[in-house]
């Protein structure tokens, strides 16, 4: 399931959150991903086996 989520976020330019042990450790758009890791637009790499990746909720605009 996570592979589908990562592919969807990557193809549509969605912002993701990276969680580890219940703590948010990064967020941004995926610029590269392989079977083992993802790299976000902030330049940081995250190992998929150690993290949980979620699509971030976009903030609602006023009005």
ChimeraX attribute file (.defattr): number of C-alpha atoms within 10 A of each C-alpha:
attribute: neighborCount
match mode: 1-to-1
recipient: residues
	/A:1	5
	/A:2	11
	/A:3	13
	/A:4	9
	/A:5	14
	/A:6	19
	/A:7	13
	/A:8	13
	/A:9	18
	/A:10	19
	/A:11	11
	/A:12	11
	/A:13	13
	/A:14	16
	/A:15	18
	/A:16	22
	/A:17	18
	/A:18	23
	/A:19	17
	/A:20	13
	/A:21	9
	/A:22	9
	/A:23	10
	/A:24	13
	/A:25	12
	/A:26	16
	/A:27	19
	/A:28	19
	/A:29	20
	/A:30	23
	/A:31	14
	/A:32	13
	/A:33	18
	/A:34	10
	/A:35	9
	/A:36	10
	/A:37	14
	/A:38	21
	/A:39	17
	/A:40	21
	/A:41	13
	/A:42	12
	/A:43	12
	/A:44	11
	/A:45	15
	/A:46	21
	/A:47	15
	/A:48	17
	/A:49	9
	/A:50	13
	/A:51	18
	/A:52	17
	/A:53	21
	/A:54	16
	/A:55	17
	/A:56	15
	/A:57	10
	/A:58	9
	/A:59	6
	/A:60	6
	/A:61	5
	/A:62	4
	/A:63	3
